[in-house]
């Protein structure tokens, strides 16, 4: 075998190994970018407001994608708000239960959510009323079918709540 043929053979061999290695690294990158199966499985959470036993004025907390979700059935004394979810004659606040300042989980105290980290407060609509939080509690994407909320699926109701809080 001449030196020219040997160089061509080695060059082609190197190119083939490099191509296989490049393809393998692209497959690995795609797998790293794809959501984990546990995240995909937790993508949607359904909550039937008619069957969870909500007491007006006392929020319940649910978990969606590892985040707390506050659902509050508002009392007649609580102010009506354009960002309320209205089903029949009931009004609800649906919000991700993380303070918009540093991500702490506020606690419900009588008629407001209070964040123990830096004293931030949010009223029953989720709007910040005191302290360092820069914006209202965030509305998760959800859709409504009758009395069933599907968290993780954006519908007209969640878009309206997000627009009211913007």
ZADODO-783244 format. One record per residue (C-alpha): residue number from 1; residue in three letters; chain; x, y, z. Coordinates in steps of 0.2 Angstrom, whole numbers, plus 5000, padded with zeros to 4 digits. Last residue first. Layout:
<pts>
+-----+-----+----+------+------+------+
|   i |  aa | ch |    u |    v |    w |
+-----+-----+----+------+------+------+
| NUM | Ala |  A |    X |    Y |    Z |
...
+-----+-----+----+------+------+------+
</pts>
This chain:
<pts>
+-----+-----+----+------+------+------+
|   i |  aa | ch |    u |    v |    w |
+-----+-----+----+------+------+------+
| 166 | Unk |  A | 4748 | 5211 | 5171 |
| 165 | Unk |  A | 4736 | 5204 | 5184 |
| 164 | Unk |  A | 4720 | 5206 | 5174 |
| 163 | Unk |  A | 4729 | 5198 | 5158 |
| 162 | Unk |  A | 4734 | 5183 | 5168 |
| 161 | Unk |  A | 4717 | 5180 | 5175 |
| 160 | Unk |  A | 4710 | 5182 | 5157 |
| 159 | Unk |  A | 4723 | 5169 | 5150 |
| 158 | Unk |  A | 4719 | 5157 | 5164 |
| 157 | Unk |  A | 4700 | 5158 | 5160 |
| 156 | Unk |  A | 4703 | 5156 | 5141 |
| 155 | Unk |  A | 4713 | 5140 | 5143 |
| 154 | Unk |  A | 4731 | 5135 | 5146 |
| 153 | Unk |  A | 4733 | 5117 | 5150 |
| 152 | Unk |  A | 4746 | 5114 | 5164 |
| 151 | Unk |  A | 4732 | 5113 | 5178 |
| 150 | Unk |  A | 4716 | 5106 | 5172 |
| 149 | Unk |  A | 4702 | 5113 | 5183 |
| 148 | Unk |  A | 4686 | 5103 | 5184 |
| 147 | Unk |  A | 4670 | 5112 | 5188 |
| 146 | Unk |  A | 4663 | 5112 | 5171 |
| 145 | Unk |  A | 4678 | 5110 | 5160 |
| 144 | Unk |  A | 4691 | 5124 | 5165 |
| 143 | Unk |  A | 4708 | 5126 | 5158 |
| 142 | Unk |  A | 4724 | 5130 | 5167 |
| 141 | Unk |  A | 4740 | 5140 | 5165 |
| 140 | Unk |  A | 4747 | 5145 | 5182 |
| 139 | Unk |  A | 4743 | 5163 | 5188 |
| 138 | Unk |  A | 4758 | 5171 | 5196 |
| 137 | Unk |  A | 4756 | 5180 | 5213 |
| 136 | Unk |  A | 4756 | 5199 | 5211 |
| 135 | Unk |  A | 4771 | 5209 | 5207 |
| 134 | Unk |  A | 4787 | 5216 | 5214 |
| 133 | Unk |  A | 4786 | 5208 | 5231 |
| 132 | Unk |  A | 4795 | 5219 | 5244 |
| 131 | Unk |  A | 4782 | 5223 | 5257 |
| 130 | Unk |  A | 4764 | 5226 | 5256 |
| 129 | Unk |  A | 4748 | 5224 | 5245 |
| 128 | Unk |  A | 4754 | 5212 | 5232 |
| 127 | Unk |  A | 4739 | 5206 | 5222 |
| 126 | Unk |  A | 4734 | 5188 | 5224 |
| 125 | Unk |  A | 4715 | 5191 | 5224 |
| 124 | Unk |  A | 4714 | 5187 | 5242 |
| 123 | Unk |  A | 4727 | 5200 | 5246 |
| 122 | Unk |  A | 4746 | 5197 | 5245 |
| 121 | Unk |  A | 4758 | 5202 | 5259 |
| 120 | Unk |  A | 4777 | 5203 | 5259 |
| 119 | Unk |  A | 4785 | 5202 | 5276 |
| 118 | Unk |  A | 4803 | 5197 | 5271 |
| 117 | Unk |  A | 4804 | 5178 | 5273 |
| 116 | Unk |  A | 4788 | 5176 | 5282 |
| 115 | Unk |  A | 4777 | 5179 | 5267 |
| 114 | Unk |  A | 4759 | 5183 | 5272 |
| 113 | Unk |  A | 4744 | 5178 | 5261 |
| 112 | Unk |  A | 4729 | 5188 | 5266 |
| 111 | Unk |  A | 4712 | 5186 | 5274 |
| 110 | Unk |  A | 4714 | 5177 | 5290 |
| 109 | Unk |  A | 4733 | 5173 | 5289 |
| 108 | Unk |  A | 4736 | 5161 | 5274 |
| 107 | Unk |  A | 4755 | 5157 | 5273 |
| 106 | Unk |  A | 4767 | 5163 | 5259 |
| 105 | Unk |  A | 4779 | 5150 | 5251 |
| 104 | Unk |  A | 4796 | 5158 | 5248 |
| 103 | Unk |  A | 4800 | 5162 | 5230 |
| 102 | Unk |  A | 4812 | 5177 | 5232 |
| 101 | Unk |  A | 4800 | 5192 | 5229 |
| 100 | Unk |  A | 4786 | 5184 | 5218 |
|  99 | Unk |  A | 4781 | 5174 | 5233 |
|  98 | Unk |  A | 4777 | 5156 | 5228 |
|  97 | Unk |  A | 4759 | 5149 | 5229 |
|  96 | Unk |  A | 4755 | 5148 | 5211 |
|  95 | Unk |  A | 4738 | 5156 | 5210 |
|  94 | Unk |  A | 4720 | 5152 | 5207 |
|  93 | Unk |  A | 4708 | 5164 | 5216 |
|  92 | Unk |  A | 4690 | 5159 | 5215 |
|  91 | Unk |  A | 4672 | 5167 | 5213 |
|  90 | Unk |  A | 4656 | 5157 | 5215 |
|  89 | Unk |  A | 4639 | 5161 | 5208 |
|  88 | Unk |  A | 4641 | 5150 | 5193 |
|  87 | Unk |  A | 4660 | 5148 | 5190 |
|  86 | Unk |  A | 4669 | 5164 | 5191 |
|  85 | Unk |  A | 4688 | 5164 | 5191 |
|  84 | Unk |  A | 4694 | 5180 | 5198 |
|  83 | Unk |  A | 4705 | 5192 | 5188 |
|  82 | Unk |  A | 4692 | 5205 | 5185 |
|  81 | Unk |  A | 4691 | 5207 | 5204 |
|  80 | Unk |  A | 4677 | 5206 | 5217 |
|  79 | Unk |  A | 4682 | 5211 | 5234 |
|  78 | Unk |  A | 4681 | 5198 | 5248 |
|  77 | Unk |  A | 4665 | 5200 | 5259 |
|  76 | Unk |  A | 4655 | 5188 | 5249 |
|  75 | Unk |  A | 4668 | 5175 | 5252 |
|  74 | Unk |  A | 4681 | 5169 | 5240 |
|  73 | Unk |  A | 4685 | 5151 | 5235 |
|  72 | Unk |  A | 4703 | 5150 | 5236 |
|  71 | Unk |  A | 4715 | 5139 | 5226 |
|  70 | Unk |  A | 4733 | 5140 | 5230 |
|  69 | Unk |  A | 4745 | 5130 | 5219 |
|  68 | Unk |  A | 4761 | 5124 | 5227 |
|  67 | Unk |  A | 4775 | 5120 | 5215 |
|  66 | Unk |  A | 4783 | 5103 | 5211 |
|  65 | Unk |  A | 4775 | 5102 | 5194 |
|  64 | Unk |  A | 4758 | 5105 | 5201 |
|  63 | Unk |  A | 4754 | 5102 | 5220 |
|  62 | Unk |  A | 4738 | 5108 | 5228 |
|  61 | Unk |  A | 4735 | 5120 | 5242 |
|  60 | Unk |  A | 4718 | 5124 | 5249 |
|  59 | Unk |  A | 4712 | 5141 | 5253 |
|  58 | Unk |  A | 4700 | 5146 | 5267 |
|  57 | Unk |  A | 4688 | 5160 | 5264 |
|  56 | Unk |  A | 4674 | 5150 | 5257 |
|  55 | Unk |  A | 4677 | 5131 | 5263 |
|  54 | Unk |  A | 4683 | 5120 | 5248 |
|  53 | Unk |  A | 4677 | 5103 | 5249 |
|  52 | Unk |  A | 4687 | 5095 | 5235 |
|  51 | Unk |  A | 4672 | 5088 | 5226 |
|  50 | Unk |  A | 4664 | 5103 | 5217 |
|  49 | Unk |  A | 4681 | 5111 | 5213 |
|  48 | Unk |  A | 4687 | 5096 | 5204 |
|  47 | Unk |  A | 4706 | 5098 | 5202 |
|  46 | Unk |  A | 4716 | 5090 | 5188 |
|  45 | Unk |  A | 4735 | 5090 | 5187 |
|  44 | Unk |  A | 4744 | 5090 | 5171 |
|  43 | Unk |  A | 4763 | 5090 | 5167 |
|  42 | Unk |  A | 4767 | 5079 | 5182 |
|  41 | Unk |  A | 4770 | 5064 | 5170 |
|  40 | Unk |  A | 4781 | 5075 | 5159 |
|  39 | Unk |  A | 4791 | 5081 | 5173 |
|  38 | Unk |  A | 4794 | 5063 | 5180 |
|  37 | Unk |  A | 4799 | 5058 | 5162 |
|  36 | Unk |  A | 4812 | 5071 | 5162 |
|  35 | Unk |  A | 4810 | 5085 | 5150 |
|  34 | Unk |  A | 4821 | 5084 | 5134 |
|  33 | Unk |  A | 4836 | 5095 | 5134 |
|  32 | Unk |  A | 4848 | 5082 | 5140 |
|  31 | Unk |  A | 4841 | 5069 | 5129 |
|  30 | Unk |  A | 4844 | 5080 | 5114 |
|  29 | Unk |  A | 4862 | 5084 | 5119 |
|  28 | Unk |  A | 4866 | 5065 | 5121 |
|  27 | Unk |  A | 4859 | 5062 | 5103 |
|  26 | Unk |  A | 4869 | 5076 | 5097 |
|  25 | Unk |  A | 4885 | 5069 | 5105 |
|  24 | Unk |  A | 4882 | 5052 | 5097 |
|  23 | Unk |  A | 4880 | 5060 | 5080 |
|  22 | Unk |  A | 4897 | 5069 | 5082 |
|  21 | Unk |  A | 4905 | 5053 | 5088 |
|  20 | Unk |  A | 4899 | 5043 | 5073 |
|  19 | Unk |  A | 4905 | 5057 | 5062 |
|  18 | Unk |  A | 4922 | 5059 | 5070 |
|  17 | Unk |  A | 4925 | 5040 | 5068 |
|  16 | Unk |  A | 4920 | 5041 | 5050 |
|  15 | Unk |  A | 4931 | 5056 | 5047 |
|  14 | Unk |  A | 4946 | 5047 | 5055 |
|  13 | Unk |  A | 4944 | 5032 | 5045 |
|  12 | Unk |  A | 4943 | 5042 | 5029 |
|  11 | Unk |  A | 4959 | 5051 | 5033 |
|  10 | Unk |  A | 4967 | 5035 | 5038 |
|   9 | Unk |  A | 4962 | 5027 | 5022 |
|   8 | Unk |  A | 4967 | 5042 | 5012 |
|   7 | Unk |  A | 4984 | 5043 | 5021 |
|   6 | Unk |  A | 4987 | 5024 | 5017 |
|   5 | Unk |  A | 4983 | 5026 | 4999 |
|   4 | Unk |  A | 4995 | 5041 | 4997 |
|   3 | Unk |  A | 5009 | 5032 | 5007 |
|   2 | Unk |  A | 5007 | 5017 | 4995 |
|   1 | Unk |  A | 5000 | 5000 | 5000 |
+-----+-----+----+------+------+------+
</pts>
